[in-house]
Amino acid sequence: MTTKNAYDFFSGFTAQELKQLGILRGGTNVLKNTSVDPLLALMKESQITRLEDKQLDWFLDVEGNFKNPKSHGSKEGNYLQLTNPIGYVFDYVNTTINPHYLGNQLELPNTLENSLEEEAEEIIFGLERDLQMALRRNIEQLEDGLKIIDAGKERTVEGGRIDITAEDKEQRLVAIELKAGEAKPESIAQILAYMASLWKEEGKSVRGILVASSFHPRVTLAAQSVPNLELREYSFSFTFKKL
């Protein structure tokens, strides 16, 4: 196992590099739960299997397992199982493990705006996690005969982390990408990268399913030119009972 002190690891990159990767967020360069996926990808690329801070008894490994005694919620486990989108993985440790953190400095420009942007990111992250959990429990509602084959967690491939990896009744691999709200044009490149990565790794026929509540017109047009890519729209329904 290649373990590295978290502060030293982050110090090896500039704040701008980490922001471009999606690891640091907003004007305060904060680490949040939405930082975990891109951070795990960077750890894998850097051949680091575990980041830690021994003084804090904090760690995050490349499989997404973490421990954070300072957290005000879940203190350890796997971040994929977190039911609350608030940043439990990095709660109260930014000031120690993150050399680029600016949240303890005064007179930051646009602090309120950045805070609102970060909250919006967390809400979207939470919705996508909830959507993924619901779909994992009811995968055949998406397509008859689908079987999940990723052992209950997102699969990491060259192109990133696939929300759900499945197999259809014809034994073809299926990469499933979930979006809370509208699927933007960049989501096409994202799922195509997942499909190509699976094909390279497995050498089998691969399909893709992009699930969202709506689709940007360019997404709809682009999907029409990819015969093994399907778009699926989800919606919510509510029932009420009298107490």
N, C-alpha and C positions, 0 to 999 in steps of 0.2 A: 504494500500500500504506500503510495506517495502522498505524504501529508505535508501541508505547508501552513505556516502562520497566516491567518487571513489578512492582517494588516500588511505584511510583506508582499503577499500576492497582489493585493489591490495597488500597492505602491509601484509595482512593476508596469503599470499602465497609466496613461494620463486620464484625467477626468473626461476629456473630450472623447477619447477612444472608448471608454466605458459607457458614455452616454450614447454614442453612435451604435453600440452593441445592444442598447436597451437595458443595461445593468443599472446605471445610475439614472435617477428620475428627477425631473423638475429643476427649479432654480437652486434647490438646496443639495443637489447631488445625493439624494437619499437612496438607500437600499430598501426595497419594499418586496412584498410577496410576488409582485409582477416582475421582479428582478431575477427570480429563481431560475426560470427556464433558460434565459440567455446566459446566466452565470454558469449553470451546469454544462451548457454547450462549450463555454470558454474553458472550463475546468477540464473537460474531456479533450479539447484541442491542445491544452497545455500539459496533458498527461498528469493531471493532479486528481487524485481520487478522494481527497478530503481536505477541507479548510477547517482550521480550528483556532480557538483562543483559549489556552489552558487556564488562564486566570479567571475567565468568565465561565469556564466549563461549557463553552459554546462550540458547536461544530455543524458543518453541513457536508455531506458526502455526495459523490457523483450520482448516486441513485436517488437523491432527494430526501434522504433521511437526515433529520436535524435534532439538535438539542439546544434549547435556549431557556435556562432557568430564570432569566429576567422577563420573559414574556408574560403579558397580562392575560393570556389565554392558553392555548395549547403549548406545552413546554417541550414536547418531544414527540417523535413519530416520523411519518413521511408527509411532506407538504401536500401531496396529492389528496390526502385524506382530510385536509383541513376543511371544515364546513363554513368557516367565517373568513371572508376575504381580507380582513385586517392583517397587517404584516407580522404575524407571530414569529416567523423565522428570524426577523431582524429587529424585533421589539427592543428598544433601549440599548442596542449594541452598536448603532451607527457611529457614535462618538468614539468608540474604542477600536472597532475592526475596520472602519472606513476612513482612510486618510483624506479623502476628498470631500467629506461631509461638511456642509456650510450651515447647517441648521442652528448651530450655536453662535452664529455671528449676527450682529445687529444690522438694521437698515438694508436688508436685502430687497432689491427691486422686484415688484410684482409678486410679493410673497403670497398674497391672498389668491391671486390668479393661479400661481403654481400649485398651491394647496388644493384648489378646486380641481385642477387638471389631474392631480395625483389621486384624489378621491374618485373621480370619474373612471380612471384606469382600474382602481380597485373594485368598483362596482361591476365593470365589464368582466374583470377577471373572475369575480364571484359568480356571475351569471353563467359564464362559460363552464366553470367547474360544476355548478348545479346541473346544467344541461348535460354535461358529460356523464355525471353520476346517474341521472335519470335514464339516459340512453343505454348505458351499460346494463341497467336492470331490465330494459325492455328492447333489446337490440332487434328483435324480429319485427317490431313495429316499423322499423326503417325499411326492412326488406325480408321477406320470407326466406328462411334458410341461412341467414347470416350467423356466423359463429365468431365470437371474440377470441383472438389467439395471442393477446399481448400480456397474459397473466395478470390482468387487472390494473396495469399502469401504462403510461405513455411510453411508446417505444422511441428510443433515440437512434436516428439514422444520420447519414451525411447531411441531409437537407434540413435537419432539425428534429423536433419532437412531435410525433404523430399522436393526435388526440386519442384515436381508437384504431387499432389494427385488427382487421377481421378477415374471414375467409368466407366466400359465398358457396352455394351448393354445388358449384362446378369446380371447386377447389382453387378459384382465383383469389389472389390477395386483394384486399380492399382497404385503402387508406381513407379514413373518415376524419374530416376537419370540421370543427364546430365554431360558429361565430355567434356571439350574442348581438342581436340586432342585424343591421345590413352587412352583407359581405361586400367588401371594397374590392377594387380591381386587383390590388396586390395579393389578395387571397388566392387568385388563380395561379400566380407564380409559386406561391407557398405550397399548394396541394400538388402541383405538377412536380415540384422538387421532391416531395415525399414519395410520389409514385415512382419517379426515376430512381430514387435511392433504394426503394424496395426491389425494384427490378434488377438493379446492379447486385444487391446482396443475395437475392434468392433465385434469380434467373427464371422466375415464373411470371405468368400473365398477371398484370396489375390493373385494378380499377380504382377510381377515386369517387368519393361522394362528399360534396360540400353542403353542409347543413347550416341554414341561417333563417332568420325571420323574414328577410327580403334580400334582393340582390341588385346591386348597381347594374344599370343597363349594359355596361361594358363587360361585366361578369357574365351576364346572360349570353351576349354575343360571342364571347370567347369560348364559353363552354360548348357552343354549337359546333365548333371546329375540332373538338376533342371527343371522339366517339366513346372512349372509355371513362369519361367524366360525367357525373350526373349531379344536378342541383336538387336539393330537397328543402322545402320550406317547412318550418315548424311554427306552431302557434300554441297558446295556452288556453285552457278552458277551466272554468271554475264552477263548482257546485256549492250550494248553500243549504244548510239545514237549520230548522228552527229549534232553539234551545228552550 
